[in-house]
Amino acid sequence: MSVRITAVAKQLPKYTRETEAIIPYLKLWLTGQDERFQRKVVKLFENAGVDRRYSIMDAEAVFTKTSFEEKNDIYSREVIRLGEQSLIKALDKAHLKPTDIDYIITVSCTGIMIPSLDAYLINKLNMKQDIVRLPVTEMGCAAGVSGIIYAKNFLKANPNKRAAVIAVESPTATFQLEDYSMVNIVSAAIFGDGAASVILSSYDNEKGPTIKDEAMYHFYDAETMMGFKLVNTGLQMILDKAVPETIAAHFPKIVHPFLERNGITIEAIDHLIFHPGGKKIVQTVEDLFGSLGKNIDDTKAVLKLYGNMSSATVLYVLERFMDKQLPKGDRGLMLSFGPGFSAQRILLEW
């Protein structure tokens, strides 16, 4: 019995600005800081590889001093809206009703809400009362792939069932107004908000790429490389500048043994469906695979068009491949990284 991904759909928040339109707000925020530092920050934004970003709040609200409670209230309201919209789109693509879903996984790490997003979606869409719920909250950027892995394992054990994975993130809600550290600034330069939903099925007659294999890879002694620290003003980003080189050092162990256990090598992979963590990570991955004749053009395009939306971002890349209607037999390698530090991998076959 196989498990297939039958549909992927994104949903963007209503507020959006090009990076050049953010610069005036940035300069106002930097008032009083050293002029050389100000120039460095502006240049960082301009060279981050992100042309436009979307947000659950307009720029004025992002750069206005508000409490963690006020920002989290906006987060809670908007992720429900975005999650519902993206799930409805994905269901429409798959020609399904909300009651056709047996398993719901919701993914988000950029705010706090109990009950979790899935409970609200079940009520808003009148989903099954016996639907199985799983909220994933602390896996960061890797959680979009993690959610697919959990859904796949559920469906593999349960024939003729369907699952939905909904990832909704708002990194802009975590921006720290009084924090002028490079970590906070780099985070603001590369991240944006967004949502995406994925429908998976263990019905034999449904179309879409098959999940041939999946695996997680855990980096030892790297818990402090990436994540959030809960402070009085909200979720404060943790992002070690050594992340790209750490990923590069581990890449052979992440990729090659995983493919070898499936009887193939990287040469047999037609499509790289990678999470665009940021410009430096994208360049690192491109350097590693460019010599093999592989490209990550769709990964770069997603970063440029939307920024890094944490767990949802790799699903935006996946949607681009789903919309291409690829030839039968094509293989794709899906990969994302997140706190822990960890890498999640999925092997797809169309």
Secondary structure, DSSP 8 states (H G I E B T S, - for coil): ---EEEEEEEE--SEEEEHHHHHHHHHHHTTTS-HHHHHHHHHHHHTSS-SEEEESS-HHHHTS---HHHHHHHHHHHHHHHHHHHHHHHHHHTT--GGG--EEEEE--SS--SS-HHHHHHHHTT--TT-EEEEE-S-GGGHHHHHHHHHHHHHHTSSS-EEEEEEEE-GGGG--TT---HHHHHHHHHB--EEEEEEEE--TT--S-EEEEEEEEE-TT-TTSEEEEEETTEEEEEE-TTHHHHHHHHHHHHHHHHHHTTT--GGG--EEEE----HHHHHHHHHHHHTTT---HHHHHHHHHH-B-GGGHHHHHHHHHHTT---TT-EEEEEEEETTTEEEEEEEE-
